[in-house]
């Protein structure tokens, strides 16, 4: 009864691990895809690409379906001053990352994805379209606030919508069926008291009307 849904695996470092916290983008996706797809969190704070490669085959078995799809998220921009203030510690070495090195890394990853014909979200440029990105998009200069997470969700949904003509099955949330949507005598009772109301497709709880 629970099988047959598409599964979205969110794989990455702390930006992924924190994506279910404080209005994060992973939690938003889980809400958007409720009763449509399963969102699995595989985020690991402190990891980099070299560390992730050590467990890649455990997270993604080699027997993956030929319908498996990849969307790569580039690194977001960086508020250097906020990051330095939030990470001053005797435990960790000084963080040498700058917004410019993030740009270089992001641009290289985006170029590689295009070369490999992979879908990619260019977060570095997408977030800086907001004039107040430096203060609005982060909790500590690196990790994302709710506002920053909303940009991630918007960009992911944009890619999924654009891929509707290419991917089978289609994975944009509006293209996926809602589970157990049929009417039932056990649905909510209407105000008149003589019929039932099926709330399966309601989205009235959302602050943002996602497209």
N, C-alpha and C positions, 0 to 999 in steps of 0.2 A: 504493500500500500504506500510505502514511502519511497519506492524506487522510481526511476524514470525521470527524475528532475535533473536538469543541468547542474553541474557543480563548478563554482568559481573558487579557485584557490588563490588566496592573497599571500604571496611569498616575498619576503624581504627582511629588512632589519627593523629598527625600532619604529620607524615611521609606519611600518605595517603592524607591528605588535601593538602600538598605541592607537590603532585605527578604530578600535571599538570603545575608546574612552572619550568622555567629555565632548560628545557631538562629533565623533570621528567619522571619517569617510567609510570605513568598513561597516560600522553600525548603520550608517545611512543606506549603504548598498543592501544590507541584510533586510532593512525595512522595505526598500523599494522592491526587492525580489521576494518578499514574503509570499509563500504559497506558489512560487514560480520557480525558484532555484535555491540551492543551498550555497551559502557563503562560508568557506572554511578559512580560518585564520592560521597562517603559518608564518608568524613574524618573530624575529629573534633579535632582541636588543644587543647592540654591540657588534653585530656581525658586519662583515664586508663580503665582497664577491668571492674572495679566496676561501673564506670560511664556508660560505654557502655551497660552493662547489663540492665540498667534502661530503655533503649529505644530499646532494641533488637527486641521486638515484633512489634514496629512501623517501623523499617527499614526492617525487614524480617517477613512478616505476616505468621501466622501459616498455612495458606492455600497454602504454597509453593508446587510446583510440586515435584513429586517423582523423577524427573530428575534433581533436584537441586544438584549441586556439590559444594564442599568446598575445597579450597586450603588455607592452613594456612601459613602465613609468620612469621617466628620467628623473634625476635628482632635482628637487626644488631649489629656488634661490636661498640666500642666507642673509640674515641680519647679523653682521659680524659683531657689532657692539653688544647687542642683546645676548648673543651666544657667549661672548667672553665673560659677561657679567654673571651668567647663569652656570658657568662650568668652572669657575675658579676654584680649584680644589688641590689638596695635597695628595689625592689618590690617583688622579689621572694626569698624564702629560699634557702640556699645552696643546690646544687644538690649533693647527696651522691652516685649516680650511678657510678659504675666502670665497666671496661671492663670485669672483672672477674664475677661480679654479672650478667652482661648480658649473659655471657657464661652459668652460672648455670641456669638462667631463660630459655634461649634458649634451652638448652639440655633437661630440664624438659618438655617444650612444645613439642619438637620434639618426645620425648619418649611417651608422652600422645597421640599425633596424630597417632603414629604407633600403639599404643594399641587400639585406636578407628577406625583404618583403614582409616584415613583421609590422603589425599595428603598434603605434607608439604614441604616448601622451607626453608632450613637451612641457613639463611642469615649470621649468625654469622661466620660459617666456610667458606661459599662460598666467602665472601668478603675478608677474610684474606688469600686467595690463591694468591692475588696480593701482591707483595713485598712492593709496595708503598701505600697500602690501607689507612694508617693513614693520608696521605696528599691528596690522589687522590679522595677518596670516600665521603668526607663530605664537607658541607658548613660551619659548626660550631662545628664539633666534633660529632654531633648526626644526624642531618638531611642530606639527601643525595644530593651529587652533581650529575651532568650529568653522570660522570663515575660510581658513585655508583648506580645510577638508571639503567644504562645499565646492570649491574650485576643482578639486580632484574628482569629485563625483560628477560634476558637470562635464568635465573633459572625457571621463571614461564613458559616460552615456552618449556623448557626441560620437566617439569612435564606434561604439556598438551600433548606433543608429546608421552611421555611414556604411557599416559592414553588412547591413541587412541584405543587400543585393549579392553579396559574395559568400556569406557563410550559411551553411546548412548543418544543424538548425540555426535559425535566426536567434540571436541572444539578447537583443534589446528587450527591456522589460515589457514594453507594450506589445511585443510580438509573441510573447510566451503565454501559454494558457494558464489560467488561475486554477489551482487545485480545488476539487470538490465545490465547484461553482453552482451546481444544480440546486434548484429550489428544494426545500424540505419543509414538511409540516412542523419541524422543530426549530425553524428559524425564529427570529425576533417577531414578536407580536406587534402589529401596526397599532397606531393610535386609535383607530376605529374599533379595534378588537376583533374584527371578523376576517382578517387576512394576516399573512406573515410578510416580513420584509427581509430580503436577502442582502446582507451587508458585504458579500464576498469581494466586491470591487471598490469598496469605499476607500478613499484616500484623504478624507476630511481632517485627519489628525496631523497631516504634514504641514510644516511651516512653509516649505518650498514646493510649488507645483512642478515637480521634475518632468522634463520632456523626454 
